[in-house]
Amino acid sequence: MPLSFDPIAEARRNWEAHGWGAADQMSAATSITRAHQILLQRIDAALEPHGLVFSRFEALALLSFSRTGSLPLGKIGDRLQVHPTSVTNTIDRLEADGLVARVPHPTDRRTTLAQLTGAGRAVVTDAAATLADIGYGLDGMSDLDTSRTDTALVALRRAAGDFPRDPPGRTTGPH
């Protein structure tokens, strides 16, 4: 049931009344956290008919983007920026559903690959269309709002060390 007021605006008012400082940052961080909850709820609800949650969809999408439809488990964790335990759990569930298979690496016996199956490719393609149909759950945001939000969050992610300012082989001009 919706509240009769905006709890983040109320938190901001109280924050400022107590003189705690950084009210803009507190409000933005709290809004981002709440938006994350809303988006995951919307995305997971849309993916449920496909037998997926967002983390499994991301793994399938990543595999579908690879040249061979397979990647080492460690590389999946790196690219999705999750702990190896989470990758193992995700791949276990996808494998149990027949959407991926674990296969030995062709040249490195120490490495196991997650290989997208035909069923996995079909599910991820359908699921991607479903997410596109719901605009990834960003109801209420205009295209301009979405673009500005994405741009603003790139700066936060870069500052956190997610990726370099200029990826290798690419320059953006003078700094």
GILIN-V922269 format. One record per residue. N is the residue number from 0. PHI is phi as a letter, one per 40 degrees, with the letter a starting at -180 (NA if undefined). Layout:
n->{N & N}
phi->{PHI & PHI}
This chain:
n->{0 & 1 & 2 & 3 & 4 & 5 & 6 & 7 & 8 & 9 & 10 & 11 & 12 & 13 & 14 & 15 & 16 & 17 & 18 & 19 & 20 & 21 & 22 & 23 & 24 & 25 & 26 & 27 & 28 & 29 & 30 & 31 & 32 & 33 & 34 & 35 & 36 & 37 & 38 & 39 & 40 & 41 & 42 & 43 & 44 & 45 & 46 & 47 & 48 & 49 & 50 & 51 & 52 & 53 & 54 & 55 & 56 & 57 & 58 & 59 & 60 & 61 & 62 & 63 & 64 & 65 & 66 & 67 & 68 & 69 & 70 & 71 & 72 & 73 & 74 & 75 & 76 & 77 & 78 & 79 & 80 & 81 & 82 & 83 & 84 & 85 & 86 & 87 & 88 & 89 & 90 & 91 & 92 & 93 & 94 & 95 & 96 & 97 & 98 & 99 & 100 & 101 & 102 & 103 & 104 & 105 & 106 & 107 & 108 & 109 & 110 & 111 & 112 & 113 & 114 & 115 & 116 & 117 & 118 & 119 & 120 & 121 & 122 & 123 & 124 & 125 & 126 & 127 & 128 & 129 & 130 & 131 & 132 & 133 & 134 & 135 & 136 & 137 & 138 & 139 & 140 & 141 & 142 & 143 & 144 & 145 & 146 & 147 & 148 & 149 & 150 & 151 & 152 & 153 & 154 & 155 & 156 & 157 & 158 & 159 & 160 & 161 & 162 & 163 & 164 & 165 & 166 & 167 & 168 & 169 & 170 & 171 & 172 & 173 & 174}
phi->{NA & c & c & c & a & c & c & c & c & c & c & c & d & c & d & c & c & c & g & c & g & f & c & c & c & c & c & c & c & c & c & c & c & c & c & d & c & c & c & c & c & c & c & c & c & c & c & d & c & c & g & b & b & d & c & c & d & d & c & c & c & d & c & c & c & c & d & b & g & a & a & c & d & c & c & c & c & c & c & c & f & b & c & d & c & c & c & d & c & c & c & d & c & c & c & c & c & g & c & b & b & c & b & c & c & c & b & b & c & c & b & b & b & c & b & c & c & d & c & c & c & c & c & c & c & c & c & c & c & c & c & c & c & c & f & f & g & c & d & g & b & c & d & c & d & c & c & c & c & d & c & c & c & c & c & c & c & c & c & c & g & c & a & c & d & b & d & d & g & b & b & b & g & c & b}
